[in-house]
Amino acid sequence: MNCSNPDKGGSITATAGGGTGSYQFQLSGPVSKKNTTGEFKKLPAGNYTVTVKDDNGCTASTSSITIGGCSIALQNASEENINSANLHAVLLPNPTTTEFTLMLSGKSDEKVMINILDVSGKHIYQTSGYANQTYHFGQGFGQGVYIIQIIQKTNVQTIKAIKSK
């Protein structure tokens, strides 16, 4: 939500990769929209889902995205385990009081970049390596919600991580 001007509403930007041809994005929620850019603006508060479809008819959907008041929160229904055609990611434990363990496996030998962001989008931590490795992080993180981005070539996956006391 735009807190300085709530009448402008909230926005959601979705990206896709690894599919064939062009993508069609479908927004479902209090407002339903369809486009090829993945950008949805002037959205009223509520829960939304974005589904993307490629030219072969393959689809993928986001977890629930909540726009409300003057904050945006991602809500994952136990999505600690993320799969794609080339990369499998498991985050344990989630939530944690100590540190996170991210286990990656996949068939590609492409380099993997891992970015950790707080809910405001500020970079907290970054590392790189390859699939079929285990990564440990978060020991020095404060209590809160973090977004883990796993990037391999054009494939971007996200996991919500919770650090509690």
Secondary structure, 3 states (H helix, E strand, C coil): CCCCCHHHCEEEECCCCCCCCCEEEEEECCCCEEECCCEEEEECCEEEEEEEEECCCCEEECCEEEEECCEEEEECCCCCEEECCCEEEEEECCCECCCEEEEEEECCCCEEEEEEEECCCCEEEEEEEECCCEEEECCCCCCEEEEEEEEECCEEEEEEEEECC
